[in-house]
């Protein structure tokens, strides 16, 4: 499931440009934007997001629009006021903030990271390097006597 739609891209694009965008360009831009989002946030959240949170939709839209603009007009002639580039940088800033824990994705639980301490660890080998196996008491005594 894509985080933004071709309709959203077309509507936003029509506000800044008079040219048409091919569907293939839009699809490629959405896929790239969504891949960027997943790469940034996979360490904190289970991705892909489903359903898509509003903040993720907005980030995807801003990044995908920037890619459309970059591929359609590499010299950025259409975006003279720099709005697309500014929104792209803001979207990346949000991803970094979410990744670093300064922001979160509302309504979505963070990935539970495993943590371990020495206290909850059961060693496989004892101090003498032998496998810690459960032995009956008589066998334990025999082994202990043979070591003395």
N, C-alpha and C positions, 0 to 999 in steps of 0.2 A: 504494500500500500504506500503510495507516494505521500509525502508530507505536504505538498502543495499540488494544485491542479493546473492543467493547461489553460483552463478558463480564467483562473486567478492571474496567471502570468499575462495572458492576452489583455485582460482588463487593465492591469497596472501598466503594461507596455503601451497601450493606446493612449494613456494619459501623458506619456513623455515623448512618443514618437509617432510619426505618421506612416511609417512603413509597416508592412506585415511581417510576421515571424512565421517561418515554416514550422509545422507541428514537430518535425524531427528535431529541430533545434531546441524547441521548448522541452520535449521529452528528454533529450540528452542533458540539458541544463538542470532539470529537476532531478534526474538520476545522479548527476555529479554533486549537486547541492545536498541531496539526501545522504549520499555516501560520505561527504565531508562531515555532516552532522553525526552520523553513526560512528565515524572514526573518532571524533572529538569526545563523544559521550558514552561510548561502549564500556569504558572503565567504571562509570558511575551508574549507568542505567542499562536495563535490558533493552536492546535495540533489535529490530526496528520498533518504534513506538506504535502501539495500536490500542485504543484509538489515538489519533494524533492530537497532542495538546496544542492549545492556541499559540503558545510561545514558539513551539517547534514549527508550526505552520508559518508563522511570520518570519522566522529565521530562514526557512527553506525558500520562501518567496523572495526575500531580499537577495539571498545568495544566487538563486536561479536567475533572477532578473539581471544581476551583474554579469553572469556567464553569458546570457543571451546577448547582452549589450557588447560584451567583449568579443564574442564570435561574430556578431553581425556588423559591428562598427569598431574595429580595434583601435582606431584613433580617438574614440569617444567624442565624436563631433556632435552627436545627438544630445548627449548628457552634458551640455555646456555648464550648467550650474553645479555639477558634481554630485547630484542627489543620489544617483545609483551607487557611486563609489563610496559615498559617506554611509549609506544604509548597509552596504556590504561590510564595511569596517565595523559598524555598530553590531551587526549580526555576528561577526567573528569575535568581537569583544564579549558578547553575551555567551557564546559557546565556551570561551576561555573562562569566564566567570563561573559558569555552571560546572565546568570541568574541575575548577579549583575549589568548589564548594562555597563560593561567595554568593551564588544564586542557585535556585533549584527549579525543577520543572514541577509546577503545581499539579497536585493530584496523581503524581507518579512516584512510586516507592523507589528508593535508590537500591542499587544492587548490593546484596549483603556480601561483604568481603570476609574471607576467612581470617581468623586471627588465632594464634596459638602461643602458648607460653610453655615454659619448661614444666610448670606444675601439672598441666594436663597431658603431659607426654609420658607414655609408658615405654621404657626402653626395650628394644628387642634383644640386646645383648647385655649381660651383666658386666661387672667390673673385670672379671677374669676372661672376658671374651667368649664365654660359652653361651649358647642359646638359652634364654630363660624359659625352660620348659617345666611343666608341672610334673614332678616326680613323686612317686610314693615315698613315704618317710624312710622305709628300710633302704631303698636304693640311694636316697640322699645320704644316709648315714654311711653306707658302703663307700660312696664316692668321697665323702669327707675323710673317712679313715684312710683311704688309699692316698690321699694328698698329704697326709701328715707324715 
